[in-house]
Amino acid sequence: MDPKYERVADERGTIGAQAAERRTDGGASRRRGSELEGAILDAAWDVLIEHGYHGFTYEAVAARAGTSRPVLYRRWPQRDDLLLATLTRFWQPIAVPDTGSLRDDAIGFLRNANADRAPTITFMSVQLADYFRDAGTSFGELRRTLLPPGQATAFETIVAHAVGRGELPDVPRPSRVVNLPFDLLRHDLLTTMRAVPDESIVEIVDEVWLPLLGTRPRPQAPRPGRL
């Protein structure tokens, strides 16, 4: 095609998409920019929860959001782009404790993750099974994708705090070892499809992770009323 006509066709396509957006979102409740994008991602999350990845289509999301497919295509050209944007919106970070103790930070974070992530992880393992299979990826890789670029993981931060306090020597450590507690928690969540018992969280830290780091938990004071 003549480049001149290609340019005209591209311009018509853009204008058509903009017109579709105006038609769908016009009137007194007209939505634009971040407001429209937020409404679309909210609708996309609802569709994902109800229908899983197989039913996560442009048509379903557009219908739920009360907009048109061209509006979605302009923002997220591929379905997986829309999926990642949706998951990023709802995958909120978990605060990393800074108690002054490596052990307490680790156990505290796992408890927070267990409470906050158990429903999400079990949901994602079921609803995104087709995505993991089609993309040849895994939950762990998806989690790394959802982290902001260059941001340390929770356990990288916890270990860095411990090094700064002098609890751990400042030596290189394999990423697999540093992040092992969350990996073990996630394994238990995916295996049982329920929250992990607190004693298992303590065991992950005291019996597996701290020995790998070359340290041992401090003896805990006995509880009142117990010998």
HELIX and SHEET records of a PDB file:
HELIX    1   1 PRO A    3  THR A   24  1                                  22    
HELIX    2   2 GLY A   33  HIS A   51  1                                  19    
HELIX    3   3 TYR A   58  ALA A   65  1                                   8    
HELIX    4   4 ARG A   69  ARG A   75  1                                   7    
HELIX    5   5 ARG A   79  PHE A   90  1                                  12    
HELIX    6   6 LEU A  102  GLN A  127  1                                  26    
HELIX    7   7 ALA A  129  ALA A  135  1                                   7    
HELIX    8   8 PHE A  139  LEU A  146  1                                   8    
HELIX    9   9 ALA A  154  ARG A  165  1                                  12    
HELIX   10  10 SER A  175  VAL A  178  1                                   4    
HELIX   11  11 LEU A  180  THR A  192  1                                  13    
HELIX   12  12 ASP A  198  GLU A  203  1                                   6    
HELIX   13  13 ILE A  204  TRP A  209  3                                   6    
HELIX   14  14 LEU A  210  LEU A  212  1                                   3    
END                                                                             
